[in-house]
């Protein structure tokens, strides 16, 4: 790449994962509510994350049509139901109680796009995460800390939430918020501008 990749996300975790992988990038967040509007009509979790990632990438690519833009969106799905960001400790606790002792999917839609000349690639990466059986006190303690309030599913694997997890299958980077292995594979397909 001649110019750094544009990350269409304000997520600090995605920035950290790209930096750790040595991928030069700059951050240009998409417009507010872009992913929610795109994902609203989705039939299921896979369609939701892909539609939201696509909307983020396209929104930013319209402002930088000759640059390569990365859009990504991550959700937690429990038995096909999307669990978003709880936003408050009480909702975090309720989400964790539902996840306790169960396996759920972490899905990330990844879209790499450029408008001029037109080129794009898309992928959905799925990892499985199994929670330990959590005591109500452990749920309350974690939720009170606030770490999970702004995380899909109400927990952060890379933080204190890692202690809630019994097992992960698939990409751990995906669970954190960006399957870097997939991003690298898509970047390898990108033609020079």
Secondary structure, DSSP 8 states (H G I E B T S, - for coil): --S-EEE----HHHHHHHHHTT--EEE----TTHHHHHHTT-SSHHHHHHHHHHHHHHHHHHHSTTS-EEEEEEEEEETTEEE-B--SHHHHHHHHHHHTT-EEEEEEEEEEEETTTTEEEEEEEEEEEEE----HHHHHHHHHH-TTTTSBTT--TTTGGGGGEEEEES-HHHHHT--HHHHHHHHHH----
